[in-house]
C-alpha cells in the first residue's frame, strides 16, 4: 500500500511537477481518522497538499523564495467535511437533504439513490414515478420498477439518480472501461498565446483573476482554494439558478459573487468582457451546456488567449456517460463504494463514505490543475484545458487500497474539530465559525481576505489589481 508521500508524488509528477519540490512537504498524522474501509483521509490530505505545493511553487517562481507546505491528516479530514462544521451565529447547518432524497428499494430487489435537492431534479423523479413528492409514495411507486430501468428513465427525464452497483458490475460497464483509459486529471494545450507575466502581489496567486461558474461542492471548493492563496475569485451565478444556501456560505469564503444571465445576449457579452481579463475559467456545468452558449474551451481560448479553462464533470469526458449529470453521492453509489462499504459493515444495502470525498478531493485537484497549468502558461505560453471528474477521482481512491478494520475507527467529532481547526470571521450572513485551510505554507499563509456574501452581492467587474 502506497504511503501518503508516494501518493502525493504520483499526483505531483504526473502533472509535470518537479520532484525536488516534494522535499518541502510535511505530511503528518496516522490513518485511519474516520470510519471507512477506504483511504478517505489520505485522499483528502494528498489532494490538499498537491494544491498547496502548487501555490508554493508559484510563489517560488514569482519571488524566488522557497517555503515548506505542511498538511495534517486530521485537519485535512475536517476540511473535507467543512460544510458540517460550519456555524452561523453559533447555529449548526439545517438538514442537508430533501424529503425524498436518498436510498429507495426497487421492485427487483435493487437499491437506487435519488438526488432531489434541486426542485427540477425532484420534479423529474416524481414525473417518472407519477406520484407526489412524499417519501412513502415514492417508495411505493418504485416497487413497480426495475432499478436499472428507473435509472435510465429518470435520467432521460432530466433527473439525477443512481442504481447501486457492485464494483464488479460497475467495472463491466463501457463507461468504467472508458474511464480506465483516462488519467486522474488531464492538462492539455488548446491554443496558442504568448506567456503571461505574473502580476504584482505578495501572495502566490495575488492579481490572478478566476471566474468560478460552479455550484454545490467540488467546483466551489476549487474556487475557495484559489482564493485562499490570494486569487481574485468571482463566482458567477444567476438569480434563477437553484443553490444550497449552507454550501454557498461555506464555499463562498474569499470570493466576490455576481449574477449574470447567460441565456441573454447582454449576459453573454458581460461574461466575454470579464473573460478578456481572466486568468482561469473554472466551470462545473452539465457537459456541453456552456458550449451551447458559446463558451466551449476553444471558444474561450479565442476570447482570452492564454486562459486556463477547468472542466469538472461527473463521469469523465469520454464514454457513453460523458454527458450524464451526477453528484458525489450518486457516483459513490453507482461505482461500487456504497456496496463495498455496506458489505464490509454487514448492511443489507448501501453505506455512504463518511465524507463527500469525491467532491472535496476533486475540488482540490481542480485547483491544483489550474495552478499547474497557469505556471506552464507563464513558462511556455498557450491556452490550457484542465479536466477532472468525480468518477475519475473515485477510480483513483479505489486504487489506493482498503483499510482492514477501518470501519471500526471512531469518527472525528465536531468538538475535536472546533477545538483545533476553526476560525471566526464576519460574513454577509452573520458571524461564521468555519474550518481553516489545512495546507499550511510557511511564508505565505493561506487566508480568505474577503467575507462570504449572499449570491449576487457584487457588480460583474474585476477589482483593481494592487
N, C-alpha and C positions, 0 to 999 in steps of 0.2 A: 504494500500500500504506500502510495507516494506521501512524502512529508508535505506540510504546508509550504515550505520553502521551494520544494520541487514543483508543486502545483503552480505557484506564482511564477517560477522560472519559465514554465511552459507557456503560460499566458503572455508573459512579457516578451520572450524571444520570438515567439510565433508572430507577434505583431511588429517585429523589427526592432525591439528594444535592445540596447547594448547590455550584454550580460554583466559587465563590470558594475553597472549601476545597482545590481541586486545586493552588492556588498553593503549598501547603505540602507538596507531594510531590516527592521527588527520585528519579528512576528512572535508574540508571547501568548501564553495560555495553552491549556491542555483540553483536547476534545474527549468526549462529547460535552456540550454545555446545555443542551436541551434534548428532550426525549424524541429521538428518531433513530432509525437504523441507517439513515443516510447521513452523509457528511455535510449537513446543512451549515453548521457553524464555520467550518473551514471554507466552504464555498463563499460565504459572506466575507470572511477575512481576506481571502486571496483576491477577490474582485475589488474590494475596497482598497487593498494595498496596491493593486495594479494601477488604479486611478490615482492614488496618492503619489506613487512613484512617477507616473507620467507628469503630474503637476510639478514635482520636484525637479525633474529633468528639464522641463520647460524653463523653470526658474534658473537652472544652470546655464541654459542656452542664452537667456536674457541678461543674466548678471555675472556669470562666471562662478557663482557660489554653489558649492555642493551642500546638501543637507541630508539629515537622517530622517527616514519615514518609519514610524512605529505604529503597529496596529495590534491591539489586544483582542484576543478571541472573544471574550465575554462582551466587551464594548461593541465589537462588530455584530454580534448576535442582537444586542439591544437595538443597534441602528437598523438592522434588517427586520425589526418589528417596531420601528419608530412610531407607527400610527397607533399602536395600542398603548404606548406610554405617554402620548400627548395629553396634556391637561390644559384646559381653557378656563381661566379663573378658578383653578383647582377642581374643575369638574372633569370626570372621565368621558371617553367617547360614548356616543349613543350606540344602540345596536347596529351592527355593521351590515346586516343582510335584510333584504326584502322578505316579506312573509312567505312567499312560495319558492324562494331561492334554496339551493342545496340539493340534497340527495333524495331521490324517489325510486321505488321499485317499479319495474315494468311487468307486463303480463307474462313474459317468458322467463321471469326469474332473474333478470339482469338489473343493474342499477344505472341510473342516469343522474347527472348533476345539471341543474338549471342555474344560470346566472341571470337574475332578473332585477338587478338594482337600478337599471335604466328603464324608464317606462316603456319605451318602444320594444325592448327585448322581452319584457314581461307580457306585453300585448301580443307579441308574436307567438309565444308559448301558449297563451290562452286561446288564441285564434285556432291554432293547430288542434288543440285538445277540445275546443268547443265548450269551454267551461269558464266560470268566473275565477278571479284571482284569489282563491281561498285554498289553503293547503290540502284540506281533506278532499275537495273537489278535484284538484289537480291530481292527487294520488289515485283517486277512483278512476279518473279518465285514463291515466297511464296504464291501468291494468288491462286496457283493451289494445295495447300497443306492444310490439316487439321493440326492444331497446334500440337496435340499430336503425329500424325504420323511423322511430320517433326522432332520433338524432338527425337523420337526413332531412326529414320533413320540417323540423324546426329551423335548421339552417336555411333551407330553401325559402322559408317564410320570413327570414331576417332575424331569427332568434339566435341565441348562443347557448348551446347545451353540449354535454359530452357523455358518451357511453363509457362506463368504467370498463377498461380493458386490462388484462394482464400484460406484463412486459412482453411476453412471447406473442400474444395477439397483436400488440402494437407493432412489434418488430417485423411481423409478417406483412404489414400494410405497405403499399407502394410509397406512402409519404415517409414512413420511417426509413426506407431504403434511400429515398432522395436526400433526407437529412444526413444520412451516414456519409454522403459524399461532400458535405459542407464542413468548413472549419467552424470553430466556436464563434469567431467573428471574422468578417472579411473587410479589407480596406483596399479599394480599387480606384485607380485613376480614371476619371470620366471626362476630362477636358484639359485643354492647355491654358496656362495662365502664368504670369511671372510670379516669382516668390514675393510674398507679402512680408514687409518688415514687422517686427514686434513693436507695438505701441509703447509709449512711456508708461511706467507704473511700478509700484512697489510690492506687487503680488504676482504669483505665477501667471494668472490669466487676466491681469488688470488691462483694461482697454479692449479686450476681446468682446465681441457682440454676438450673442446667441439668441436665435429665435426658437422658442420652445412651443411646438404645436403638439401637445400630448395631454393625456388625461389619465386618471386612476393612479397607478404606482410607478411602473418601470420608467417610462419616459420622463415623468415629473421628477423622479429620483435622480435621473441623469442631469437634468437642469439644475436641481438643487446642489448637486455635487460640483458642477462647474461654477456655480455662484459661490460656493464655499471657498474656492480658490481665486476669487476676485473677478470673474467674468460678469459683464452686464447681461443678465438673462431677462428677456422679455417674453412672458407667457402670453400667447395669443389664443384667445377663446372667443366664444360668441354667446350672446345672451340666451339664445335658444338651445345651446348645447347642454345636455344633461351633465351634471357633475356630482361627485360625492363630497359634500362640504368638509367633512373631517379630513379627508385626504388632501383636499385643496389647501387647508390650513397647514398641515404637516409638511407638504412638499413645496409650499409657496414661500418658505423662508428664503430670503436673499434675492427674490425676484421682483421685477416690475410685472404688471399684468394689465392687458388691454383687450378690448373687444374689436374684432374685425369681422365683417360679414363676407366670408369668402365666396358666397354664391352670387354676390353682386359685383358688377363691373368696378364700382368705386372701391369696394373692399379689396379686390384683387390688385387694383392699382396701388392701394396703400401698402399691401404686402410686398409688391415689387419694389416700392420706394425703400422700405425697410431692408429688403434683401440686398440692395445695392451697397449698403454699408455693413452687412453682416459677415461674420467670420464662420459661424456654424449654424446650420439649419437642422434642427432635431425634431423628428415627427413620428408619431405613433398612430396615424390614421389607418383605417382599414385599407389593405393593399389596393393600390390604383386609384383611391379616392382623390388624392391630391393631383395625380396625373391628369385626371378628368377635368381639373380646374386650371391646368396649365403649369403645374408645379412639380412635374416629374424631375428626377435628379439631373438629367441632362439639360432640361429647360432652365432649372435654377442655376446651373453652372454657366449658362449663356447670359442670364440676367446678372449674375455676380461671379465673374471668373475668379477662381481661387477659393471658392466656397468649399467647406466641408459639409456634406449632406449625410445625415444619420437616419437610417430607416430601421424602425422596430416593427416586427410582425409577430404573430402568434406561432405560426407553424413553419416559418422559413420562406425564402423567396423562390424555391424550386419545388416541383412536385404538384400533385393534384389538389392539395390543400393550401396552396400558396395564398389564395385569396380568402381563406376561411378566417372568420373573426374568432377571437379567443381571449381568455383571461388566464391568469396564473392557476386558479383553482380548477379550471377546465382542462388545462394542459397537464396538470398533475394527474387528473382523473383518467384521461384518455391514453397517456403514455406509460402507465403502469405503476406510478408511485403510490397512489391510494390503495390499489390492490395489494401491492407488496407490503406496505405498512399494516394494512388490515390483516393479512395472513400472519405476519410476524407477531401481531398483537392478539391473534386468535379471535378476530372480529369477523362476523358474517356481514361483510360489506366494506365500503371504503373507509380508510382512515387518512386524514389530511396530514401533510407535513406540518410541523409546529411553527412555521413561518411562511410568509408568501415569498419564499426564497427565489423562485424563478423570476418573479418581478424584481426584487431588490438586486439580486446578482446581475440580472440583465441590465438594470439601470446603471450600475457601476461599470459594466462592460461598455455600455453606450458612451459614458463619459470618458472612459479610458480610450476607446477607439477614436472619439472625436479629438482628444488631445494628441494622440499619436499621429493622426492624420494631419492635424494643424502643424505639428512640428515638422512633419515631412514636407508639407507645403512650403514652410519657411526655408527649407533646405533646397528643395527641387522645383518648386512651383507646381502648377497643375491644380485642377479641381478634383475632389476626392469623395468617394461614396463609402460609408461605413454601414455594414448590415449585421444585425443581430436578430435573434428571435427567442421567444420563451422556450420553444421546443428544442432549439439547439443548446441553450443553457441547460435544459433538463437532461439532454443526452450526455452532456459533459458531467453533470452532477452524478448521474447514474454510474458513469465510468470511473468516478473517484472511488467507488467501492462502498461496502456496507460495514457497519459497526456492530459487532456481536454485543448483545445486551444494551445497545444504545437506547432502545425504547424505555428502558428502566431508569434512565437518567432523571433525577429530579429537575423539574422545569425551573428556568430562571424567573425569579419573582419580580413583580413590579417594585416591591420595597427595595430589593437589591439594586435594581436599575436606577430608581430615584435617589438612592443614597450615593451613587457613584458617577452617573453619566448624564445628568440632567442639568440644563441651564435655563434660567428665567429670561424672558425677553418680552417687551411690549409688542403688540401687533394691532392690526386694524380690526381685530375681533375681540381683544381683551388681553389680559396677561397670560402668556404661554409659559408652560414648562415643557421642554422638548429635549430629545436626545441630541447631545453634541455630536459633531462629526468624529468618527473613530480613527481616521488617518491623522496622526499627529506629526506635523512637519516641524523640524527643529528651528528653522529660520523664518518660515512664512506660515505661521499657524493658520489653519482653516478657520474661517468665521463667516457668518452671514451679516453683511453690513446693512441690509435692508429688511424691514419687518414684513412678515406675511400680511397680505392685504386682500380684501374681497376682490373677486374676479372683476376685471374691467375698471380698476381704480385709476389707471394711468393713461395718458394720451398715447397714441400709436406713433411714438417717436423715440429716438435714442437719446440717452443723456449725453451731455458733452463729455468728451474724453479729457482726463486731467492733463 
